[in-house]
Structures are given as structure tokens and as C-alpha cells.
Amino acid sequence: MTVERLVRIIAGFFIMLSLALAHAAGSVDMTSLSWLWFTAFVGFNLFQSGFTRFCPMDTMLKKAGVKSGCGL
């Protein structure tokens, strides 16, 4: 597993963990629709992209003509 994939997995895990801990402590109400669901979505996508190598933002940027930094 590459460093880039591990960074995505760890970053996504920490985002989701911080949301879960804040919800458990009662400082965040995840039962109502809020911008925190967007944060959870970003965290989940980071986490899953580390395992699957599929990233929606990566796909959109490539279609927009942005070049990859690793020469692909």
C-alpha cells in the first residue's frame, strides 16, 4: 500500500471518528440535516478511495483537463 493511499485512509477515518465522537458527546446533532453530513461524506470518500482507488473528485478534475502530478 502506498503512502498516498494510507494518507487518504487515515484522514478519512479521523474525519469520521471526530464526527462520531462529537455526536456521542452530545455536541453535534447528526440526526438533523446539516453541513456536518457533507463533512461525513468527504470523510467517507477519503476513506473508501484509499482502499478502492476511486475518487469522484479525481475523476471530475481529470475530465476538466487538470493534469496528474505523477505523470499519468
Contacts in CASP RR format, 6 or more apart in sequence:
PFRMAT RR
TARGET T0000
AUTHOR 0000-0000-0000
METHOD contacts of the structure
MODEL  1
MTVERLVRIIAGFFIMLSLALAHAAGSVDMTSLSWLWFTAFVGFNLFQSG
FTRFCPMDTMLKKAGVKSGCGL
5 50 0 8 1.000
5 51 0 8 1.000
5 53 0 8 1.000
6 50 0 8 1.000
8 46 0 8 1.000
8 47 0 8 1.000
8 49 0 8 1.000
8 50 0 8 1.000
8 55 0 8 1.000
9 46 0 8 1.000
9 47 0 8 1.000
9 50 0 8 1.000
9 51 0 8 1.000
11 43 0 8 1.000
11 46 0 8 1.000
12 42 0 8 1.000
12 43 0 8 1.000
12 44 0 8 1.000
12 46 0 8 1.000
12 47 0 8 1.000
13 47 0 8 1.000
15 39 0 8 1.000
15 40 0 8 1.000
15 42 0 8 1.000
15 43 0 8 1.000
15 46 0 8 1.000
16 40 0 8 1.000
16 43 0 8 1.000
16 44 0 8 1.000
16 47 0 8 1.000
19 28 0 8 1.000
19 30 0 8 1.000
19 36 0 8 1.000
19 39 0 8 1.000
19 40 0 8 1.000
22 28 0 8 1.000
23 29 0 8 1.000
23 30 0 8 1.000
28 36 0 8 1.000
30 36 0 8 1.000
30 37 0 8 1.000
30 40 0 8 1.000
45 55 0 8 1.000
45 56 0 8 1.000
45 57 0 8 1.000
48 54 0 8 1.000
49 55 0 8 1.000
49 58 0 8 1.000
62 68 0 8 1.000
END
